[in-house]
Amino acid sequence: MVLADGTLVIPVVEDIGRFTKLVPTAISHLNGLARQDCGANFERLAARILEGFGLLRERRRLFISYRRVETSGVAAQLYEALDVAGFDVFLDTHGVLRPGEPFQEILWHRLADTDVILLLDTPGFLASRWTEEELARANTANLQILQLLWPGQEEASAAAFSTFHPLSVSDFEDKATLGPAARLHDNSTQEIVDAVEGLRARAVAARHAFLVREFLIEAKGAGLLAYMTLDRSIVLRKHGDENGGKVFVLPAVGVPDAERYEALEQLMQREAGAGRSYLRPPCLLYDESGIRGRWLDHLRWLNGNIASVRSVGLREAKQWLHLVAEGEGSK
């Protein structure tokens, strides 16, 4: 009955090699998780549960910021470990860019859609204007950073939203801590993966809170009453209008895509099934910072051609909210 309803079930066992003997036959077809792979503090399991409740998006995106001349070897090592852990990792040397594409534009676009930045803070990190600009953009976009402090480095205030993870010489396989030959021990690498897992939910929640806070300020300025639902969405209505004229808004951390549109459409179907009605269409709210111009044009095209869902960027929210206040929220 639980499986038929589409409820997420995560079998956790002590020995994954004996999985079929340790779980009931009814769930033996599900992908299981060994207890030792749940993370030091069960971060990986907790993240999967949050994804199942729709409180954390299933696309697990990570951005590695580093200075290539100092840490190309460690960056590639972390890329592989995080890829195995189920992260979609952006590393500029690993085939994400095709010849002729605008490198920086795509890099900023991917930065806008990341959950956590893994910053390899080496002695010369800020010597490159590109790494310095990545850090500045991360601060502007309220992105959370897991800052790996190389041996001898101290915590700095350059990153406003950093969680620091100090490294020592003993974390490396030999005395080399810099250069393409430097490598971390496997257990040190796993500690970093666990730290990313632990930070990810808090990082997404912080960006969501920023998006909601800025939007609610604009809604109040437009003379609208706005309140949060249990699933962290927003409902707008005019003061004194208790029964009608409500508009449903779903904050979307990162870059809106077809999956977000589909998720909102399904959410509205559940709302309708519960007897709740809204002015159409419901709205995806997002932060435009760093998103490619071509993608913003695509979102505008979708607004003009899809009747069931629309999107609105944070910078255009003020104008849109005044339309809602004037009774034109479905336009």
C-alpha positions in Angstrom: 0.0 0.0 0.0 2.8 2.4 0.9 4.7 1.7 -2.3 1.5 1.9 -4.4 0.9 5.4 -3.1 4.4 6.5 -4.3 5.7 6.9 -0.8 9.5 7.0 -0.6 11.0 4.0 1.2 14.7 3.8 1.8 16.0 0.4 3.0 19.1 0.9 5.2 21.0 -2.3 6.1 24.2 -3.1 7.9 25.7 -5.2 5.0 24.7 -4.2 1.4 26.1 -7.5 0.2 23.4 -9.3 2.1 20.7 -6.8 1.1 18.1 -9.3 -0.3 18.4 -11.4 2.9 18.0 -8.5 5.2 14.9 -6.8 3.8 11.4 -8.0 3.1 10.7 -9.3 -0.4 8.2 -6.5 -1.0 11.0 -3.9 -1.0 13.9 -6.0 -2.3 13.6 -4.3 -5.7 14.4 -0.9 -4.2 17.9 0.6 -4.2 19.2 0.3 -0.7 21.8 2.1 1.4 24.5 0.6 3.7 24.5 2.1 7.1 28.2 3.0 6.7 27.3 5.0 3.5 24.7 7.2 5.3 27.4 9.7 6.3 29.1 10.3 9.6 26.0 11.9 11.0 23.5 10.4 8.6 23.8 13.5 6.3 23.3 11.5 3.1 20.2 9.7 4.5 18.7 12.9 5.9 19.2 14.7 2.5 17.4 11.8 0.7 14.5 12.0 3.1 14.2 15.8 2.6 14.2 15.2 -1.1 11.4 12.7 -0.7 9.3 15.2 1.2 9.9 17.8 -1.6 11.9 20.0 0.8 15.1 19.6 -1.1 15.4 19.4 -4.8 16.6 16.0 -6.1 19.1 17.6 -8.5 22.3 17.8 -6.3 24.5 20.5 -7.9 27.9 21.5 -6.7 30.5 23.9 -8.0 34.2 23.5 -7.4 36.1 26.8 -7.2 39.9 26.4 -7.3 43.1 27.7 -8.7 44.1 25.2 -11.4 47.9 25.7 -11.1 47.7 24.8 -7.4 45.0 22.2 -7.0 44.1 20.6 -10.3 44.9 17.1 -8.9 42.9 17.5 -5.7 40.0 19.1 -7.6 39.8 16.1 -9.9 39.9 13.7 -7.0 37.1 15.5 -5.2 35.1 15.7 -8.5 35.3 11.9 -8.7 34.3 11.3 -5.1 31.4 13.7 -5.2 30.2 12.2 -8.5 30.1 8.8 -6.9 28.1 10.3 -4.0 25.4 11.4 -6.5 26.4 15.1 -7.0 26.2 16.8 -10.4 29.6 18.6 -10.1 30.8 21.6 -12.1 34.5 21.5 -12.7 35.8 23.6 -15.6 38.2 20.9 -16.9 35.6 18.1 -17.1 33.8 18.3 -20.4 31.0 20.7 -19.5 31.9 23.3 -22.1 32.0 22.9 -25.8 34.3 24.8 -28.2 32.9 28.2 -29.1 30.7 28.6 -26.1 30.9 31.7 -23.9 33.0 30.3 -21.0 32.3 32.9 -18.3 28.6 33.2 -19.1 28.1 29.5 -18.8 30.2 29.4 -15.6 28.0 32.1 -13.9 24.9 30.4 -15.1 26.0 27.2 -13.4 27.1 29.0 -10.3 23.5 30.4 -10.1 22.1 26.9 -10.1 24.5 25.3 -7.5 23.6 24.1 -4.0 27.0 24.5 -2.5 30.4 25.9 -3.6 33.4 23.8 -2.7 36.2 26.4 -2.5 39.8 25.1 -2.4 41.4 27.9 -0.4 45.1 27.6 -1.2 47.8 30.3 -0.6 47.4 31.7 -4.1 43.6 31.3 -4.5 42.9 35.1 -4.7 45.8 35.7 -7.0 43.6 34.9 -10.0 41.0 37.5 -10.9 38.6 34.7 -12.0 38.6 32.9 -8.6 38.2 36.3 -6.9 35.2 37.1 -9.1 33.7 33.6 -8.4 33.9 34.4 -4.7 32.4 37.9 -5.1 29.5 36.4 -7.2 28.9 33.7 -4.6 28.6 36.4 -1.9 26.2 38.4 -4.0 24.0 35.4 -4.7 23.9 34.3 -1.0 25.6 31.0 -2.0 26.9 28.8 0.9 30.6 27.9 0.7 32.5 24.9 2.1 35.9 26.5 2.3 38.7 23.9 2.5 41.6 25.7 4.3 45.0 24.4 3.0 47.7 23.8 5.6 48.9 27.2 6.9 45.8 29.0 5.7 43.6 30.8 8.3 39.9 31.6 8.3 39.3 34.8 6.4 36.2 37.0 6.1 36.4 37.1 2.3 33.5 34.7 2.0 30.4 35.9 3.9 28.7 32.6 3.9 31.5 30.1 4.5 31.7 27.0 6.6 35.4 26.2 7.2 37.0 22.8 6.9 40.7 23.0 7.8 43.2 20.6 6.2 46.5 19.4 7.7 49.5 17.9 6.0 48.4 14.5 7.4 45.3 14.7 5.2 47.5 14.3 2.1 49.0 11.1 0.8 52.5 12.5 0.9 54.3 15.8 1.7 53.0 17.5 -1.5 50.0 19.6 -0.7 50.0 21.7 -3.9 50.4 20.9 -7.6 48.9 18.3 -9.9 50.5 15.4 -8.0 49.0 16.3 -4.6 46.2 13.9 -3.4 44.1 13.5 -0.3 43.7 10.3 1.7 40.5 8.5 1.0 39.2 9.1 4.5 39.9 12.8 4.2 38.0 12.9 0.9 35.1 11.2 2.5 35.0 13.7 5.4 34.7 16.4 2.8 31.9 14.6 1.0 30.1 14.3 4.4 30.6 18.0 5.1 29.1 18.9 1.7 26.1 16.7 2.5 25.7 18.3 5.9 25.8 21.8 4.5 23.6 21.3 1.4 20.2 21.4 3.1 21.2 24.5 5.1 22.5 26.1 2.0 19.4 25.6 0.0 17.2 26.7 2.9 19.2 29.9 3.2 18.7 30.8 -0.4 15.0 30.0 -0.2 14.7 32.2 2.9 16.4 35.1 1.0 14.1 34.7 -2.0 11.0 34.6 0.2 12.1 37.5 2.4 12.8 39.8 -0.5 9.5 38.8 -2.2 7.4 39.4 1.0 8.9 42.9 1.4 7.8 43.7 -2.2 4.3 42.1 -1.6 3.8 44.3 1.5 4.8 47.3 -0.5 2.2 46.5 -3.1 -0.5 46.3 -0.4 -0.9 42.5 -0.5 -1.3 40.0 2.3 1.1 37.1 1.9 1.5 34.0 4.0 3.5 30.8 3.9 2.1 27.3 3.4 3.4 24.1 5.1 5.3 23.2 1.9 7.1 26.6 2.0 5.1 28.1 -0.8 3.5 31.6 -0.7 -0.2 32.6 -1.1 -1.0 36.2 -2.0 -4.3 37.9 -1.6 -5.7 41.4 -1.1 -6.5 42.6 2.4 -10.1 41.8 3.2 -10.5 39.4 0.4 -11.0 36.1 2.3 -12.6 33.9 -0.3 -11.2 34.8 -3.7 -8.4 36.4 -5.6 -5.6 34.3 -4.2 -2.5 33.6 -6.2 -0.1 30.7 -5.5 3.7 31.3 -5.7 6.3 28.7 -5.5 9.9 29.9 -4.7 12.4 28.1 -6.8 16.1 28.1 -5.7 18.3 28.0 -8.8 17.5 28.1 -12.4 13.8 27.3 -13.4 13.5 24.4 -15.8 10.9 22.0 -17.2 11.0 19.9 -14.0 10.1 22.9 -11.9 7.2 23.7 -14.1 5.9 20.2 -13.9 6.4 20.0 -10.1 4.3 23.2 -9.8 1.6 21.9 -12.0 1.4 18.7 -10.0 1.3 20.7 -6.8 -1.6 22.7 -8.1 -3.5 19.5 -8.9 -3.1 18.4 -5.3 -4.3 21.8 -4.1 -7.4 21.5 -6.3 -8.0 18.0 -5.0 -8.0 19.4 -1.5 -10.6 22.0 -2.5 -8.3 25.0 -2.6 -8.6 27.3 -5.7 -6.5 30.1 -6.9 -6.3 32.6 -9.7 -4.5 31.2 -12.6 -1.7 30.7 -13.4 0.4 29.8 -10.4 3.9 31.4 -10.4 7.4 30.2 -10.1 9.6 32.8 -8.2 13.3 32.8 -8.9 16.4 35.0 -8.6 17.7 36.1 -12.0 21.3 36.8 -10.7 23.8 35.0 -13.0 21.3 33.3 -15.2 22.2 33.4 -18.9 20.4 35.9 -21.1 19.4 33.1 -23.5 17.7 31.2 -20.6 15.9 34.3 -19.4 14.6 34.8 -23.0 13.4 31.1 -22.9 11.5 31.7 -19.6 9.8 34.8 -21.2 8.9 32.6 -24.2 7.4 30.0 -21.8 5.4 32.7 -20.1 3.8 33.6 -23.4 3.1 30.1 -24.6 2.3 28.0 -21.5 -1.1 28.9 -19.9 -0.9 26.7 -16.8 2.2 28.0 -15.1 4.3 31.2 -15.4 7.6 32.4 -13.8 8.7 35.7 -12.4 12.2 36.9 -11.5 12.9 38.6 -8.2 13.8 41.9 -10.0 10.5 42.0 -11.9 8.5 40.9 -8.9 7.6 44.5 -7.8 5.8 45.3 -11.1 4.1 41.8 -11.2 2.9 42.2 -7.6 1.3 45.5 -8.4 -0.6 43.8 -11.3 -1.8 41.2 -8.8 -3.0 44.0 -6.4 -4.9 45.5 -9.3 -6.6 42.2 -10.0 -4.5 41.3 -13.0 -2.6 38.4 -11.5 -3.6 36.0 -14.2 -1.9 38.0 -17.0 
